[in-house]
Amino acid sequence: MSNVVNLRLARKRKERAEKEAVAAENRTLHGRSKAERQLDLARKNKAEAFIEAHRLDQTDLNKP
């Protein structure tokens, strides 16, 4: 025979594990210094500017 499982306790354990996973993800996202956040923002802005600067307009495609 198998062991009897208390479903209430199993559900609570599962909820705790899910909350811990969310908390770990939040620690990685929000647990950074101001300098790290500013560096990421600067890199993101630079990448967006680079892509925007190299975008082809429809008028550029029609030129011979």
N, C-alpha and C positions, 0 to 999 in steps of 0.2 A: 504494500500500500504506500501511497505517497503521503507527504506531510500536509497537515491542515494549514492553510494560509489565511491569515487575517487580512481581508481585502481592504479594510480601513487603513491599517498600518502600511500595506503595500502601496496604496494610493498616496499616502502622506510621504512615504520615502521617494516615490516618483516625483511628486511636486517639489520636494526639497532638492532633488538632483537637477530638475529643470531650472529652478530658481538659481542654483549655484552656477549652472552653465551660462545663464543670462548675466549673472553678476561678473563672471570671469570675462565675458565678452565686453561688458561695460568698463571693466578695469583696464582692458587693453585700449579701448577707444578714448576714454576720458582720463586715464591715469597718466597723462603726458605733461611735460613741462610746457610753459608758455613758449619757450624758444622752439621746441619741437613742433608745436601747433603752427607757429608762424612760418617755420621752414616748410612744412607741408603745404600751407596756403600759398606761399611764394612759388613753390614748384608747380602747384596746380594752376595758378594764374599764368605762369610762364608757358606751360604746356598748352593752355587754351589760347594764349596769344599767338603761339607758334602755328597752331592749327588754323586759326582764323587768318593769319597773314598768308598762309599758303593755300587758302581756299580758292578754287576756280569758280569764277562767275560764269553764268550762261553766255554773257557777251564775249568772254575770252574764248569760248569754244567755237564761236562762229567766225572768228578772225582767221584769215588765210595765213 
